[in-house]
Amino acid sequence: MAIFKQNQIEEINAVIEKIEKELKPNCEIGAREKLILRTILKTNKIEKAVKFFPCKREYSDTIVSHFVNEKGLIKNRFSSNTQTCVFLLF
């Protein structure tokens, strides 16, 4: 796992808090650009609601892995590394 400075940790924790407020049972988490994810969902005819959380590219992997490892969420198959948005798929 990457080593972060104190101010970076505070930014990551702020995004994690926002995501925790929106968590619901059986939701999936991942990181992907908004436009690309919406296109992928439309192409695959997936009718699930999506909530996006903006973050810095270098933080997206850390945030997603926190929820997968610590909270037991499922990582979405459309997730990608170093993206500008973390998403929850309901």
N, C-alpha and C positions, 0 to 999 in steps of 0.2 A: 504494500500500500504506500501511496505517496506521502511525503512529509510536508506538512503545511505550516505556515506561519500563523501566529495568533489571529491576525485580522482575517485570514483566509478561513480559519476554523469558524470564526464568528459568522462569516457569510454563508458557509455551508450549513451551519446550525440554523440560521434564519430560514433557509429554503426547506430544510428538514421539518421545521415547525409548521410551515405553511402546508406542506404535504400531509403531515400527521393530522391536521384539522380536517382534511378532506377524505381521509381513509374510510373505506367501507369494506365489509366482508366480501371476499372473492374478487377483489380488484387486482389488476396486474399493473406492474410498473415497468418503465423503460425510458430511454432517452432517444429522441429523434427530432428533426426539424418539423415545425408545424405543417407546412405545406406538403412535405414529403409523406408524413404520416397520414394526413387526411387523404391524400391520393392513394396510398397503399390500402387504407381501409375501404375506400370507395371501390377500388379495383377488385378487392377480395370480397366485396359485399358483406362487410362486417358492420352491423348496426348497433354498435356500442357507443356509449357516451365517453368523451375524452376531456380531460382537464389538464391544461398545460401549466408548467411552472418554469419561468425563465431562470437560467443560471449561466455561469461561465462555462465554457467548453471543458476546461480542465477539472471542473468539479462534478460533472455529470456522472462519470463512472463511480466516483466515491459515494455519491448520493444514492444511486441505484443499488450498489452493492451493500450499502448500509441497510436498506429496506429488505433486500433479499436475505441477507445473513442474520440481521438482528430481529426483524419483524416477521419473517417468514412469508413475504409476498412472493408471488410468481413473477419472474422476469418475462416480459412479453417477447415473443419471437421476432418482432419488428424492431427491437431495441438495437441501438448501435453505439459505438464508443465516441467520445468527444463531440457531443451535440450541445446546442444552445438551449434546449428545452428538455425537461424531465416531464413525463406524462403519466397520468393514471388512466387506465382503461377500465370502465365500470361495466 
